[in-house]
Amino acid sequence: MQKIFKRISVILIFIPLLSYANQLEFVAEELPPFHFYDADKKPTGALVEVIEALMIQTQLSGIVKLMPFARSFDLTSKKKNTFMISLMKSTERKNHFQWVGQIYKSTAFLVGLRNRTDINLSNIEDTKSFVVGTIRGYHSEKYLRKNGFTTPENLHLSVNYKHMWNMLFGQRIDFILTNFVAIDTEMKSIGLKKKDIKTVLALHDFPGDLFIATGVNTSSETVAALSVGLQQIKADGTYRKIMDKWGL
């Protein structure tokens, strides 16, 4: 009887500890159509739905929080069980994070105003006589700095996409380095029109894969469970249905 009691006690203690360990936090900046706030100020978007499907598949529990990129990056690198929803896997970041798996593949472009007729670019070097904007802390900032861009001479850093687009339309910068897929939703949300912009240069050497990533303090077992779950929702068509729903 005493042995049975001890065994039950161990089980009762273990269950809440396991439940607590599985409380995951998924963070990202506000970036439609991938992750943004809906009319009720709740996180929504294509990649938010992928995370929700992943939680169902793995039977883990998690919450999505939106915050500036720099904060989400710092939080993920330091806090256990915190995951960035969509992070580019650069050489500098490779060994500082654990990579769950690819959540989206994109292509980077330099985008400018359609009414600018003074622009004729053939490569990134041609851009250095102009000012290029991106989000502070993004890999695009490192990419531009690596290619010789400096602030404030020809590089401008914004805290969010709303400020970045308003800088372009206010003609305070000449180009934006961005993922063209998200442009339509971003611009609609701030009252700008996609027809007023154009792609001026594709950056084929810019890494286009976005990954779910977490810091080194998260257990490898949790990372493995999520990685397998992500592969499963891709294999069973769940991922594709979500992408199709959002026009991606």
Protein Blocks (a to p, Z undefined) as FASTA:
>chain_A
ZZmmmmmmmmmmmmmmmmmmmmccdddddddfkbccdfkopaedjklmmmmmmmmmnopa
cddddddfklmmmmmmmmghiacfbdcddfklmmmpccfbafbdcdddddddfklmkbcc
fbfklmmmpccdddehiaklmmmmmnopacfklpccdfbfklmmmmmmnopafbdcddfk
lmmmmmmmnopafklgccfbdcfkbcfbdcddddfkbcfklmmmmmmmmmmmmmnommmm
mmmmnoZZ
